[in-house]
Amino acid sequence: MIRFLLPLALAVLAPGHASASPLEVQVTDASGAPLANAVITLPAPDGFDPERHRFQWPMMMEQQRLQFVPHVLVVPRGAQVEFPNRDRVRHHVYSFSGSNAFELELYGREEARLVGFGHPGAVVLGCNIHDAMIGYIRVVETPYAAMTGADGVAAIADAPEGPLTVTVWHPYATSADGTATLALAEGDSAGRTAQISLNIRAPR
């Protein structure tokens, strides 16, 4: 099974894009340490329909060892996400995140539930039984999305040629919406690694 603490998480190129090249983004905290679980996105191409798109990784948020796995999941708008319980105890999963709010009442080991996410943005997950369980779903409207691994690097294999605006989101970023942006000039995306640092608060 694919986990999101990977060295590189690759995005899928939208069909028919004329000119593209690899793009890597190194994300660090303010001290320069690599930052895992940062989601990078690029603007969607004209005519892109997120509800018809699926990333290469599973649209699944497991409950395992009293944790949400992966800690951060990236899905396209309109995705149906599976919530399987791998623990020997029951979970009551919920989110109060605006238009993506939901509640999955108590269910047990090897049971699963499906939730659709129809609005872009960050979804904060919790368990009504286990307060320490916190996870995140980032709902995006672009095929160009990737997440940093333990090395702080995220890669989009077929990024469109510049100029580009890279949006970086992290669940513990101190900005109002958890995001920062990085502008790449014409040609800057061609086979190079960009860098950005985020101010991060301590996790709960």
Secondary structure, DSSP 8 states (H G I E B T S, - for coil): ---S--S-------TT-S-EEEEEEEEEETTS-B-TT-EEE----TT--GGG---SS--B-EEETTEEESSEEEEETTEEEEEEB-SSS-EEEEE--GGG-EEEEEE-TT-EEEEEE-S-EEEEEEESS-TT-EEEEEEES-S-EEE--TTSEEEEEEEE-SSEEEEEE-TTB-STTSEEEEEE-TTTTTTEEEEEEE-B----
